[in-house]
Amino acid sequence: MDSGRDLASPGRRAGGGADRDVVGWKGRTPQRPGTCRPKNTGRLHMKRWMLPLSVMALCVSVCACCAETKKPDVKSAAAQPEEKGCEGAKTVMDAAALVRQVRQSEQWIHNVKSFYVRLEGQWTITPESIARQLAELKKQFPDAKFDPKQIGGLSPRTTDETELAFDANRVAYSRISYEREHLRQFWDGSSYMIHRKSLINDQESCLFDKSLFSDSGFGHIDIMANISWLRSGRHRFWWNTPVEGEHRASYGRPEDFVLIGQEKFRGIDCYVLAMTRRIQKIMFVGVNDHLLHGLQRFTSPPSWDKVMAPSLLQLARDFGGKLDNANQWRKWLDSLPPDKQIQVQKEFWRRLRPLFYPSTEYWLLDYREVAPGCWFPMKQGKFLYSRLESGKMDLDSRRDLRAVEVRVDKPLKDEFFRLEISDGALILDLRQDAPISYKYKKDMSEKEWGQILAKAHKRHAEKQKEQQFQDELIGKPAPAFPRKGRWLNSQPLTWGDLKGKVVILDFWSESCGPCRNDFPHMAGLHKNRRETGITVIGVHTPASKTDGIEKVMKQYDMQYPVYIDVPGGGAVKSWGQMFSQCGVRRLPYAMVIDQKGCVAAHGQLTEVSAKAHKLARARKSERAGSRQAPSIKSAAQPVRSQPAPDVDPDAWAILERLEEAGEKYATLRAELDYQVDSRMTGEKEARTGEVAYQRKTEKQPAKYRVLFETLRLDEGPRMIRKVDYIFDGRFVIRDNYKIKTRTKGEVPPKDAKDALKIGKGPFPVPFGQKAEEVIQYLQPTTRKPDEKDPANTDYLKLVPRKGHKKDVNFVLLEMWVDRKTNLPIKIKSRDNSKNITTVIFKNIQTQSKIDPKIFNKDKPAGFELIVEPLK
């Protein structure tokens, strides 16, 4: 791939080096440690930097002499003894050390008091991309005409100006697209605002919210993602601290990279570092400055079996491996000695790199020292690619950015955080329990404002009623299809006909543009219904002509059954009887019906499809289990002190002790240390807190509470990060004090019995579970005590049995059980992504009195309530 491809000006390569015509810029080009640099004497403008050539030459020669006398130590952390075969390199650099240096070079952004940058930008869209987007729009809106000025993806070239600014209390983002709109976003830790003003028709809108983590806010989308910098590793800022479960694998650990050679990237001599796990990614690191100058991401070709698999098998054979298929590649590679792995990975990228398709490319050029030790790339950009129907990737667009002003640790102008709203602007305020929408008026009277509030509270009450209606459908039989409705692609169906199948009902209308985004996915589910185990049925609004509906169905190859609803009302005003029975009053919308014919989930298709797949997998497992030989439970019912045939008697004894502990202790309290080690990134997340547990009784379900007080990320300082988890037997509640939100999800009644089961429930209790139930899906083993074990404990290991691996949320669970209390004091688990979670219990108190109120805590004042399906 030509990394220097220039979309804006074909045939011209973007060069590296310093760009001396930057407006209003003070800075220096990067040099390695130990070289001589002139002292920073203040802010210089390029127009004033006019020295005679002889004086400039003298300065260069003096600096060269100084650099010669202060050479950096050649035995740096990244340098290793010379090795033959490194393409053009005199010494072999340590890949992991280079990655650490690159990531360290970006860390200054977290140590400054304030930062501001203004960039001039340009988007260039390829003609092929414009044609694809226009065709897609024509599909959704056949009779509409589209103005390229109003739809950015249809303009071949657009220019804009972007500003980013933040300090310890505020963050702001502004982008003026000169052809379309001015967008501004602000966040001050308690209030979020996004403002848009069209430059075409002067339409203006403004949204206010009290949380970044709702659908309207920045959320996990960092404003720094609007530029190409900060791509080497994961960055956390005060306004976007990640929450639990964030995907980290795309960055990789330093040890996951291998140096595959040297080459020029946009005119700069660079080390080429390839990531060796999961993500196909290459970083280009400057030979002279050890700064990141480029990053390329790749995707595999669609015909993997024909293109990639044979190459992998041949590569393994060349290194003495005997693989039956390409799926064994990773296991074989991990079995090799480290030095052999590096050799194989180098050869892997040499042979297979031309076979990968590019998906994204970033470039970072013309680094300047914007403050002592703070290097920022003044020229940035990226290529974006789109996957075609053939599976191949095609260049979609190009983004160019040029920094014209950068300020570090300078007071930010208050004007940048102020906004003038024009009369008539559409306002949506989500900072109250009842969302408020209105047209802005500068001199609004109290009466007018009262009317706006009254309407908002009325709409909010109706929405809550709608939500309650839909939530009450969960677990109940699905509403029947009205008999007078029409069916397309099928004879009339009933839930009796569909018994035993997992069904997605997709509610749509031919006039709904956003609905059409779901059609390809639904059509794909129908075509692969035997593999997925999911049946698809469309539900269309009434009062539409059949010809128009069939035209859309033919256009999107919708071969699955479609039911056309009949007019009528119901519990909720809607478009038809089936819509009303299901409480649907917005499109697109979807509902999942389980194999028993009961409602299992409702919401947007992207929200509910995961539930459908989970139900379908469970259905397949049940069928597979019914065809297998009798289980341990059916073969021999184990009793106390009599283990099952394939269970180690010593392991069985520990399971019985854990079962007895659950019967003995009605309550439990303990302090805990909790740590997650990410296998892919090498990062650590450590928390401290306490746990309280109350056993199930005849009158009430078991209850659980975990309160985390502190958080420590990697080797950083320990911070106060209070997060409170409560399970009251029905709901799982999480109070996040950092972002002031309460998230509430209900455990489905059919899953409530498994809520505390090891490996299955959201709050697994590692004791009290019947031993005979544990061995149905887990295989227990033990070993002799080890000197590294906690004192006076016995070791127990649990792994999923064959046929149950998909039903259990870990691949390995280890427990160290105290011999006196028969309670685990240390638990260690490994999930499918090889992340390791360790929990240590301290100061365990049993049979202590627990106030029931701790499991029924009111929502803290000022917290936003988010009700969502339990994940």
BALOZA-362051 format. One record per residue (C-alpha): residue in one letter; z, y, x. Coordinates in steps of 0.001 Angstrom, whole numbers, padded with zeros to 6 digits, always signed. Last residue first. Example, Ala and Ser with C-alpha at 12.3 -4.5 7.8 and 13.67 -1.06 7.14 Angstrom:
BEGIN
S+007140-001060+013670/A+007800-004500+012300/
//
This chain:
BEGIN
K+030615-007132-026712/L+032478-006141-029872/P+030257-004190-032228/E+030872-000446-032095/V+033339+002059-033510/I+033738+005133-031309/L+036742+007349-032042/E+036933+010587-030041/F+040344+011379-028596/G+041936+014791-029179/A+045330+013367-030091/P+045816+009761-029042/K+044728+007166-031632/D+047856+005543-033045/K+049340+002535-031270/N+049631-000683-033244/F+050300-003228-030479/I+053004-001052-028880/K+054564-000629-032336/P+055766-004250-032374/D+058538-003276-029876/I+058871-006159-027451/K+062173-007990-026849/S+062107-010087-023685/Q+061512-013849-024012/T+059818-013880-020593/Q+059740-011202-017889/I+057298-011509-014975/N+058029-009143-012102/K+054538-009550-010649/F+051245-010990-011906/I+048229-011037-009559/V+044684-010847-010954/T+041561-011419-008847/T+037985-010972-010105/I+035066-012128-007959/N+031474-011141-008730/K+029152-014089-008179/S+026686-012810-010820/N+027525-015815-013007/D+031230-014981-012835/R+033861-015904-010251/S+037550-016127-011153/K+040909-015795-009388/I+044284-016000-011091/K+047704-015500-009494/I+051190-015818-011009/P+050259-018560-013451/L+053229-019606-015644/N+055096-022918-015382/T+058328-020849-015063/K+059835-022774-012133/R+056791-024382-010513/D+054712-021185-010617/V+051050-021920-011314/W+048334-020721-008901/M+045108-020525-010878/E+041436-020781-009926/L+038501-020228-012293/L+034885-020924-011360/V+031545-020411-013103/F+032843-017828-015554/N+032052-016592-019070/V+031895-020042-020653/D+029402-021058-023358/K+026367-021039-021050/K+028038-023496-018673/H+028998-025877-021497/G+026334-028604-021174/K+027784-029906-017933/R+031441-029000-017773/P+032537-025507-016835/V+034801-025291-013744/L+038610-025136-013623/K+040717-025232-010450/L+044497-025620-010422/Y+046846-024964-007477/D+050599-025500-007641/T+053057-022755-006767/N+056366-022474-004907/A+055214-019728-002517/P+051799-018183-003050/D+049073-020331-001453/K+047948-019510+002086/E+049942-022406+003562/D+048022-024768+001302/P+049447-027077-001350/K+047478-030306-001948/R+044552-030124-004301/T+043762-029730-008003/T+040973-030457-010455/P+040195-029499-014052/Q+036758-029876-015725/L+036292-027361-018551/Y+034528-027728-021923/Q+036449-030476-023731/I+039089-030465-020992/V+040647-027287-022336/E+041021-028653-025852/E+043053-031686-024730/A+045254-029429-022640/K+046208-027331-025648/Q+046207-023647-024780/G+049653-022172-024137/F+048730-020699-020760/P+045861-018734-019219/V+045634-016289-022166/P+042039-015084-022467/F+041699-011572-023947/P+037990-011127-024864/G+037715-014855-025686/K+035595-017610-024169/G+036550-018533-020615/I+040148-019380-021468/K+040712-019083-025197/L+042509-016017-026507/A+039860-014834-029001/D+038736-018390-029786/K+040350-018560-033250/A+039078-015055-033981/D+035452-016072-033442/K+034713-016978-037077/P+036552-013859-038217/P+034344-011626-036037/V+036461-009766-033456/E+036256-006123-034467/G+035401-003380-032013/K+037136-000056-031363/T+036418+002398-028561/R+038880+005279-028241/T+037548+008163-026183/K+039175+010850-024066/I+036794+010696-021074/K+039467+010050-018449/Y+042059+008785-020942/N+039957+005764-021926/D+041590+004062-024916/R+040154+000606-025555/I+040747-001283-028806/V+039927-004921-029590/F+040421-005526-033307/R+041625-008526-035289/G+044643-010129-033645/D+046039-006829-032415/F+044160-006740-029106/I+044957-003593-027128/Y+043405-002216-023923/D+044628+001065-022345/V+042812+002889-019531/K+044619+005458-017376/R+042828+006538-014234/I+045333+008126-011828/M+043629+007822-008461/R+044237+005637-005391/P+042335+007078-002451/G+039075+005548-001231/E+038645+002238+000546/D+036457+000726-002215/L+037310+002456-005481/R+041009+002697-006357/L+042192+003045-009933/T+045643+003663-011388/E+047457+003258-014719/F+045947+000203-016400/L+047618-000812-019666/V+046930-004334-020938/R+048045-005321-024442/Y+047940-008654-026303/K+048733-009918-029758/A+048840-013407-031265/P+048371-013470-035021/Q+051113-012767-037577/K+053153-014532-040240/E+053105-018145-039049/T+053522-016999-035455/K+051127-016289-032582/R+052731-015387-029258/Q+053279-011796-028113/Y+051868-010564-024826/A+052457-007414-022731/V+050587-006491-019550/E+051143-003875-016861/G+049084-001703-014552/T+047303-001527-011230/R+043559-001274-010645/A+041188-002158-007790/E+037399-001767-007823/K+035724-003072-004693/E+032168-002638-003449/G+030298-005324-001503/T+027132-004398-003382/M+025836-007736-004636/R+029069-009736-004593/S+031043-007040-006353/D+034760-007539-005764/V+036882-006847-008863/Q+040619-006257-008454/Y+043628-006318-010807/D+047262-005976-009760/L+049691-006725-012578/E+053156-005911-013835/A+054562-008372-016345/R+055697-008839-019930/L+055840-012057-021944/T+056826-012983-025477/A+057391-016170-027510/Y+057736-018353-024415/K+058302-022087-024896/E+055152-023247-026700/G+052897-021350-024308/A+054868-022691-021338/E+054420-026241-022672/E+050630-025854-022584/L+050764-024550-019008/R+052903-027545-018021/E+050426-029866-019734/L+047547-028327-017771/I+049506-028841-014553/A+050034-032513-015391/W+046326-032944-016101/A+045499-031586-012646/D+047832-034190-011122/P+046318-036951-013276/D+042756-035977-012162/V+040602-036029-015289/D+037697-038455-015783/P+039595-040985-017921/A+041583-038443-019977/P+045176-037916-018864/Q+048223-039705-020278/S+051386-037730-019512/R+051288-036125-022986/V+048488-037518-025113/P+044756-037755-024604/Q+042556-038823-027528/A+040038-041251-026072/A+036313-041528-026637/S+036043-038843-029305/K+037839-036235-027219/I+036086-037219-024018/S+032758-036646-025695/P+030548-039324-027262/A+027086-039547-025636/Q+024662-036686-026183/R+022390-036016-029185/S+025000-033951-031066/G+025598-031869-027954/A+021936-030847-027735/R+021981-029720-031351/E+025164-027728-030845/S+023766-026205-027640/K+020610-025125-029469/R+022643-023428-032204/A+024734-021633-029589/R+021558-020378-027954/A+020280-019115-031313/L+023541-017334-032055/K+023439-015595-028662/H+019793-014629-029127/A+020567-013084-032510/K+023535-011163-031113/A+021358-009756-028316/S+018807-008678-030943/V+021432-006606-032763/E+021665-003473-030646/T+018017-003204-029565/L+016969-003707-033193/Q+019134-000801-034338/G+022100-001704-036522/H+023455-004792-038281/A+025213-007985-037204/A+026231-011475-038401/V+025355-011438-042116/C+025781-014951-043517/G+023069-017557-044214/K+024849-020383-042401/Q+022369-020215-039511/D+023248-016559-038906/I+021617-013495-040457/V+020927-010538-038147/M+020102-007092-039569/A+017680-004435-038402/Y+016967-000736-038886/P+014087+001621-038133/L+014624+003527-040298/R+017532+004998-042238/R+019184+004244-045566/V+020024+000560-045281/G+023112-000600-047199/C+021927-004216-047316/Q+021918-004378-051137/S+020335-000918-051179/F+017460-001900-048859/M+016907-005059-050893/Q+016782-002991-054105/G+014531-000241-052787/W+014233+002944-050707/S+017883+003876-050514/K+020844+005269-052355/V+023864+003080-051585/A+025591+000651-053953/G+022323+000027-055738/G+019111+001670-056754/G+015655+000403-057625/P+012101+000058-056466/V+010953-003378-055274/D+010822-004414-051614/I+007769-005692-049796/Y+008735-008830-047837/V+006901-009492-044576/P+006547-012981-043108/Y+005474-013192-039430/Q+001911-012714-038206/M+002381-009101-037133/D-000582-008646-034783/Y+000204-004943-034284/Q-003034-003575-035803/K-003184-006401-038339/M+000276-005559-039632/V-000566-001841-039756/K-003675-002515-041836/E-001761-004987-044012/I+000718-002261-044958/G-002026+000224-045825/D-003911-002335-047920/T-000720-003339-049756/K-000239+000172-051058/S+003273+001486-050625/A+005754+002058-053466/P+008445-000205-051997/T+009849-000104-048430/H+009044-003010-046122/V+011307-005869-045030/G+009997-007825-042035/I+011129-011379-041375/V+011596-012919-037930/T+012964-016397-037190/I+014807-016913-033904/G+015082-020230-032012/T+013927-018503-028839/E+011611-021259-027559/R+010258-022314-030956/R+010119-018706-032132/N+007926-017634-029205/K+005112-016175-031347/H+007648-014734-033793/L+009750-013160-031064/G+006614-011603-029562/A+005630-010076-032908/M+009125-008616-033240/H+008956-007092-029764/P+005473-005673-030364/F+006631-004223-033724/D+009755-002435-032488/N+008054+000755-031247/R+006207+000867-034559/C+009407+001713-036402/P+009551+005044-034515/G+006422+006209-036406/C+007634+005386-039925/S+004751+005778-042407/E+004068+002036-042577/S+007717+001425-043401/W+010404-000684-041763/F+013451-002922-042139/D+013476-005797-039626/L+015481-008784-040849/I+016293-011025-037883/V+016983-014659-038794/V+018899-017479-037082/K+017929-020705-038839/G+020086-023482-040322/K+019372-022399-043911/L+016092-020483-044192/D+014794-022179-047343/G+018215-021777-048968/W+018144-018143-047928/T+015108-017780-050174/L+011439-017372-049335/P+008381-016448-051408/Q+005236-017944-049790/S+004304-016343-046505/N+002031-013984-044579/L+002769-011204-047093/W+005425-011467-049791/R+005791-009236-052863/G+009086-008341-054514/K+009837-009281-058125/R+012363-011949-057151/P+014743-009613-055305/F+015518-011138-051861/A+019103-012380-051901/P+021843-010455-050111/A+023153-012277-047012/P+026300-014327-047530/K+029408-012572-046126/G+030605-012621-042507/I+029639-008990-041929/L+028791-007339-045270/E+032004-005301-045152/D+030670-003479-042095/Q+027607-002340-044064/F+029656-000848-046912/Q+032097+000750-044452/Q+029234+002365-042589/E+027722+003706-045816/K+031080+005045-046973/Q+031585+006652-043581/K+028156+008248-043891/E+028940+009580-047353/A+032246+011048-046146/H+030487+012698-043209/R+027839+014215-045485/K+030580+015710-047709/H+032525+016979-044680/A+029409+018700-043334/K+028560+020266-046693/A+032082+021739-046964/L+031911+023023-043374/I+028640+024856-044032/Q+030034+026371-047233/G+033102+027592-045348/W+030899+029205-042700/E+028984+031110-045356/K+032234+032299-046948/E+033665+033328-043578/S+030620+035509-042939/M+028022+034813-040226/D+027126+037781-038021/K+025250+035928-035250/K+023565+033414-037490/Y+022759+029947-036227/K+021131+027523-038617/Y+023380+024632-039597/S+024583+021161-038670/I+028238+020120-038444/P+029314+016595-037508/A+032582+015578-039270/D+035221+014432-036784/Q+034639+017668-034898/R+032947+018205-031523/L+029610+016955-032817/D+028085+020398-033457/L+024379+020415-034337/I+022815+023887-034335/L+019240+024825-035300/A+018385+028306-034007/G+017759+030866-036759/D+019374+033768-034945/S+018996+033371-031187/I+021562+031736-028918/E+022478+033507-025678/L+023856+031120-023079/R+026313+031354-020230/F+026778+028832-017417/F+024157+030290-015073/E+025461+033745-015832/D+028779+032761-014261/K+027097+032703-010863/L+028333+029911-008643/P+030523+030897-005711/K+029064+029548-002434/D+030192+026224-000992/V+026588+025116-000461/R+023553+027098-001585/V+019976+025815-001659/E+016884+027838-002556/V+013174+027038-002547/A+013399+023259-002809/R+009939+021741-003331/L+009460+018944-005836/D+006405+016777-006541/R+006275+014131-009306/R+003340+011743-009636/S+002217+009781-012660/D+001090+006437-014038/L-000223+004378-011133/D-001073+000917-012457/M+001005-002260-012347/K-000440-005655-013302/G+000879-007712-016189/S-002482-007904-017955/E-001058-005703-020713/L-000527-003009-018081/R+002752-002273-016355/S+003288+001389-015604/Y+003833+003023-012205/L+005785+006106-011153/F+005175+007880-007835/K+007921+010116-006480/G+008651+013436-004863/Q+010726+015448-002459/K+010239+018290-000008/M+013306+020274+001065/P+015283+017189+001995/F+018988+018149+002425/W+021170+017663+005508/C+024808+018787+005371/G+026548+018592+008769/P+027106+022341+008937/A+025487+023798+005816/V+021915+023607+004480/E+020822+021569+007514/R+017169+021023+006652/Y+015278+017787+005981/D+011516+018178+005669/L+010736+015032+003702/L+012156+012693+001080/W+009705+010311-000611/Y+010244+008059-003609/E+008067+005139-004751/T+008336+003253-008024/S+006877+000047-009536/P+004719-001270-006684/Y+003158-004739-007209/F+004095-007501-004780/L+001423-009649-003113/P+000954-007397-000069/R+004677-007819+000752/L+004401-011613+000676/R+003395-012478+004223/R+005240-009894+006339/W+008082-009678+003843/F+008778-013420+003971/E+008280-013505+007754/K+011061-010996+008186/Q+013213-012870+005667/V+012694-016177+007490/Q+013693-014697+010835/I+016749-013045+009316/Q+017818-016311+007675/K+017495-018097+011005/D+019917-015654+012604/P+022384-016129+009737/P+022300-019964+009834/L+020355-021483+006897/S+021990-022721+003670/D+021445-019390+001926/L+017673-019795+002364/W+017696-023253+000771/K+019650-022039-002258/R+017345-019027-002614/W+014145-021072-002409/Q+015110-023906-004783/N+013358-022207-007723/A+010130-022350-005713/N+009751-026073-006305/D+010331-029418-004584/L+011471-027763-001371/K+011440-029308+002086/G+012427-026692+004639/G+011413-026910+008295/F+010617-023255+008893/D+006889-023609+008199/R+007754-025715+005170/A+009828-022870+003721/L+006943-020445+004190/Q+004563-022877+002505/L+006877-023205-000501/L+007263-019442-000770/S+003504-018865-000546/P+002831-021486-003221/A+005387-019820-005547/M+004067-016279-005195/V+000500-016349-006528/K-000033-019227-008968/D+003513-019740-010196/W+004242-016016-010228/S+001207-015104-012340/P+002665-011805-013587/P+002980-010322-010082/S+006519-009589-008894/T+007872-006069-009010/F+008295-003604-006183/R+010494-000647-005343/Q+009672+001726-002523/L+012004+004137-000795/G+011187+006937+001591/H+012544+009362+004143/L+016160+008216+004414/L+017809+009744+007478/H+018357+007966+010799/D+017176+011122+012649/N+014754+009890+015312/V+013632+006546+013895/G+013630+007875+010337/V+014613+005333+007700/F+012026+003924+005284/M+013730+001789+002631/I+012099-001235+000990/K+013016-002831-002335/Q+012362-006111-004132/I+015622-006374-006082/R+017452-009683-006364/R+018454-010154-002732/T+016730-009494+000594/M+016396-005732+000685/A+013824-004630+003228/L+014402-002033+005931/V+011370-000437+007598/Y+012344+001786+010533/C+010399+005011+010389/D+008077+007160+012481/I+007150+010063+010188/G+003560+010895+009141/R+004022+010089+005482/F+005734+006813+006365/K+004700+005620+009800/E+005653+002084+010700/Q+008464+000127+012295/G+009576-003471+011781/I+011168-005936+009350/L+014777-004795+009621/V+016793-006866+007144/F+018953-005637+004290/D+021551-007543+002248/E+024308-006842+004814/P+024269-003168+003793/R+025152-004327+000287/G+022646-003933-002511/Y+021593-000849-004444/S+020204-002589-007551/A+023292-004817-007893/R+025597-002151-009285/H+025338-002633-013053/E+028216-000853-014774/G+030658-003308-016318/E+033704-001096-016282/V+033059+002629-016490/P+031196+004795-014022/T+032557+008242-013103/N+029907+010650-014418/W+031445+014138-014413/W+033541+013763-011265/F+030605+012449-009299/R+029954+008867-008266/H+027075+007848-006041/R+025600+004368-005518/G+023354+003930-002532/S+020131+004865-000761/R+018593+006931-003540/L+020546+010182-003235/W+017426+012424-003197/S+014479+012080-005546/I+015520+014768-008024/N+016240+014509-011735/A+018620+011647-010976/M+021029+014304-009705/I+021723+015095-013363/D+023369+011676-013539/I+022511+009558-016556/H+025694+007535-017146/G+026560+009645-020149/F+024761+012978-019877/G+025561+013571-023532/S+023992+012977-026930/D+024492+009224-027304/S+028206+009535-026560/F+029608+009293-023057/L+029507+012962-022127/S+032115+013747-024741/K+033103+016827-026712/D+029643+017536-028094/F+027523+020601-028829/L+023797+020549-029595/C+021461+023538-029583/S+018010+024061-031030/E+015283+026690-030721/Q+011728+026955-032013/D+009877+029755-030196/N+006445+028289-031092/I+004981+027417-027683/L+007776+028222-025232/S+010091+025918-027172/K+013781+026456-026629/R+016178+023600-025999/H+019934+023752-025475/I+022273+020898-024557/M+026014+021483-024616/Y+029046+019464-023548/S+032683+020467-023986/S+035843+019174-022301/G+035078+018640-018627/D+032938+021759-018266/W+029527+020313-019121/F+026260+022223-019441/Q+022621+021354-020172/R+019580+023642-020346/L+015967+022935-021364/H+013231+025610-021468/E+010051+024457-023163/R+006320+023706-023115/E+003757+024984-020593/Y+006167+026677-018200/S+008480+023695-018140/I+011747+025449-017391/R+014471+023023-016357/S+018181+023813-016215/Y+021135+021605-015317/A+024787+022553-015216/V+028087+021099-013991/R+031489+022705-014231/N+035054+022127-013046/A+035015+021141-009360/D+031651+022785-008725/F+028166+022046-009959/A+024639+023388-009990/L+021149+022049-010533/E+018107+024254-011179/T+014581+023084-011974/E+011353+025072-012201/D+008264+023638-013842/T+004562+022968-013461/T+002368+020718-015572/R-000764+018744-014677/P-002960+016316-016581/S-001274+017168-019899/L-001099+014243-022333/G+002327+012968-021286/G+003835+016396-021906/I+003128+016459-025626/Q+003151+020008-026974/K+000552+021415-024587/P-001545+018252-024914/D-001994+018996-028655/F-002352+015810-030690/K-004273+015307-033904/A-002938+012894-036514/D-004889+010432-038664/P-004019+007210-036844/F-000322+008070-036215/Q+001360+005062-034598/K-001758+003497-033145/K-003210+006901-032284/L-000042+007619-030332/E-000500+004409-028339/A-004143+005257-027614/L-003146+008731-026443/Q-000512+007239-024153/R-002983+004816-022593/A-005684+007500-022147/I-003198+009861-020517/S-002106+007087-018161/E-005700+006363-017143/P-006350+010074-016546/T-003399+010112-014120/I-000486+012452-014854/T+000589+015097-012325/W+004046+016613-012721/Q+004841+019683-010621/G+008069+021137-009368/E+009696+024222-007950/L+013294+023585-007015/R+016504+025573-007212/V+019640+024071-005691/Y+023322+024848-006129/F+026396+023080-004782/S+030116+023783-004943/K+033330+022691-003252/V+031575+020286-000888/N+032926+016833-000078/H+030907+014724-002510/I+027515+016065-001339/W+028565+015268+002214/Q+028197+011579+001417/E+024418+011504+001856/S+024404+010908+005624/Q+026971+008127+005106/R+024478+006207+003038/V+021876+006467+005776/Q+024380+005489+008466/R+025546+002489+006426/V+021945+001359+005929/L+021326+001661+009652/A+024435-000378+010433/A+023299-003132+008071/A+019842-003231+009647/D+021098-003492+013245/M+018367-001956+015360/V+016278-004070+017696/T+015446-002164+020809/K+012107-001122+022236/A+010554-001111+018790/G+006793-001453+018362/E+006928-004393+015998/C+010063-006277+016886/G+008668-009437+018456/K+010907-009703+021456/E+014536-008733+021133/E+016360-005989+022979/P+020109-005892+022590/Q+021408-004179+019420/A+021513-000564+018332/A+022979+000604+014999/A+026513+001315+016142/S+025226+003216+019128/K+024827+001725+022589/V+022206+004332+023469/D+024952+006969+023552/P+023357+010233+022542/K+021799+012324+025288/K+023593+015487+026230/T+021901+016564+029511/E+018424+015945+028178/A+019235+017759+024953/C+020291+020804+026930/C+017023+020725+028848/A+015013+020396+025619/C+016959+023278+024084/V+016066+025484+027061/S+012396+024473+026856/V+012229+025219+023125/C+013873+028611+023537/L+011436+029505+026348/A+008472+028485+024174/M+009738+030693+021347/V+010125+033623+023749/S+006563+033135+025030/L+005207+032854+021496/P+006719+036177+020486/L+009365+035796+017784/M+008811+036347+014037/W+011613+034873+011938/R+011804+037918+009668/K+009286+036551+007148/M+011045+033205+007310/H+014261+034657+005960/L+017401+033977+007948/R+020919+033615+006568/G+023484+033761+009322/T+023934+033136+013027/N+024037+029348+013020/K+024243+028475+016698/P+021181+027035+018357/R+021073+023241+018588/C+021543+021014+021595/T+021273+017248+021164/G+024355+015025+021049/P+023870+013655+017554/R+020201+013197+016596/Q+018297+016210+015357/P+017360+017395+011865/T+015217+020499+011362/R+017178+023659+011004/G+018020+025902+008106/K+017940+029222+006314/W+015496+029502+003466/G+014452+032397+001272/V+011048+030958+000467/V+009928+027852+002340/D+006928+028679+004470/R+008088+026845+007598/D+007810+023311+006173/A+009450+021190+008825/G+008101+017745+009656/G+006398+015204+007455/G+002874+015396+006151/A+001582+014804+002667/R-001707+013001+003098/R-004917+014536+001754/G-007744+012286+000480/P-007112+012971-003168/S-005224+016221-003847/A-002672+015847-006650/L-002456+012079-006348/D-001752+012028-002646/R-001427+008502-001248/G+000746+008519+001866/S+002480+005225+001187/D-000875+003453+001225/M+000000+000000+000000/
//
